[in-house]
Amino acid sequence: LMDDLGMNDEGSSFPPPQIPVHSKVDINWNLKTANDTEINLEEKFKNQVVFVNFWATWCPPCIAEMPTIEKLYQKYKDKIGFAMISNEDIGMIEDFRNRNKYTFPVYQIDMDIPEIFNLSIIPATFIISPDRKIVLKHVGGADWSHEDVTNFLDELLDDKSESSATSTLTVPGISPNSSPFG
């Protein structure tokens, strides 16, 4: 599958994601976990940066970027919240995660997502600041373990106001409306 998409197993043929957005959002969403309990995204990650990825098990670019999300998760799991969200059956989502030996948390959502997220294409990824502003939005596959992403997150975590983190990062070769799938 990866070869068919022109990618290696690391997802490194993807560009780094687009940055930033700055829209304030509500993440007071109830999500189902693998053990069939519910969590509230806002309560679980109160006062934290949150990495939110909307994906599906049948989506080739979603699958292709997952090794890079796993690398990012391993590096930042103790510093930021991660929510890999699908509207598929939680058993199917969890089976996919386990089969691929991913350790990031997966959730099922069965409510309408706020319009600001405009989820007409997946994967769609958002990094949300502790004050609930979207500081990064990327639609389509990306290399989430790219140095530009880790530098961005390090600055975001270091800078309480987030202003310098979102204003100093430029991503070479990506215009605000570009897509890796052209």
Residue pairs with C-beta under 8 A, 6 or more apart in sequence:
1 60
1 63
1 64
2 8
2 9
2 64
5 60
5 61
5 64
6 13
7 13
7 14
7 64
9 67
10 67
10 68
10 145
11 64
11 65
11 66
11 67
11 68
11 141
11 143
11 144
12 68
12 143
14 64
14 65
14 68
14 141
14 142
14 143
14 180
15 142
15 143
15 171
15 173
15 174
15 178
15 180
16 142
16 143
16 146
16 148
16 149
16 171
16 174
17 125
17 136
17 138
17 142
17 144
17 146
17 148
17 149
17 171
17 174
18 136
18 137
18 138
18 171
18 174
18 176
18 178
19 135
19 136
19 138
19 148
19 152
19 166
19 169
19 171
20 134
20 135
20 136
20 166
20 167
20 169
21 126
21 133
21 134
21 135
21 136
21 137
22 133
22 134
22 135
22 166
23 116
23 133
23 134
24 131
24 132
24 133
24 134
25 114
25 116
25 117
25 126
25 128
25 132
25 133
25 134
26 42
26 114
26 132
27 41
27 42
27 45
27 50
27 52
27 128
27 132
28 40
28 41
28 42
29 40
29 41
29 42
29 109
29 111
29 113
30 38
30 39
30 40
30 41
30 111
31 38
31 39
31 40
31 41
31 83
31 85
31 107
31 108
31 109
32 38
32 90
32 107
32 108
32 109
32 110
33 39
33 90
33 105
33 107
34 90
34 93
34 94
34 106
36 90
39 107
41 50
41 52
41 83
44 81
45 81
45 83
47 130
48 80
48 81
48 130
49 79
49 80
49 81
49 127
49 128
49 129
49 130
49 153
49 156
49 157
50 80
50 81
50 82
50 83
50 127
50 128
51 69
51 72
51 73
51 76
51 80
51 81
51 82
51 83
51 125
51 126
51 127
52 83
52 85
52 125
52 126
52 127
52 128
53 69
53 82
53 83
53 84
53 85
53 123
53 124
53 125
53 126
54 85
54 86
54 113
54 117
54 119
54 122
54 123
54 124
54 125
55 62
55 66
55 84
55 85
55 86
55 122
55 123
56 62
56 86
56 87
56 88
56 122
57 63
57 86
57 88
57 92
57 93
57 96
59 122
59 123
61 122
61 123
61 140
61 141
61 180
61 181
62 122
62 123
62 141
64 141
65 123
65 141
65 142
65 143
65 144
66 100
66 102
68 142
68 143
68 144
68 145
68 146
69 84
69 102
69 104
69 144
69 145
70 102
70 103
70 104
71 144
71 145
72 144
72 145
72 149
72 150
73 82
73 102
73 103
73 104
74 103
75 145
75 150
76 82
76 153
77 103
77 104
79 153
79 157
80 153
80 157
82 104
82 105
83 105
83 107
84 97
84 104
84 105
84 106
84 107
85 106
85 107
85 108
85 109
86 93
86 106
86 107
86 108
86 109
87 108
87 109
87 110
88 108
89 108
90 106
90 107
90 108
93 106
93 107
93 108
94 106
96 106
97 104
97 106
113 119
116 134
117 124
117 126
118 124
121 139
121 140
123 139
123 140
123 141
124 137
124 138
124 139
125 136
125 137
125 138
125 139
125 142
125 144
126 134
126 136
126 137
127 134
127 135
127 136
127 152
127 153
127 156
128 134
128 135
129 135
129 156
129 162
131 162
133 162
135 156
135 162
135 165
135 166
136 152
139 179
140 179
140 180
140 181
141 180
141 181
142 149
142 180
143 149
148 169
148 171
151 169
152 165
152 169
155 164
155 165
155 168
155 169
156 162
156 165
156 166
158 165
159 165
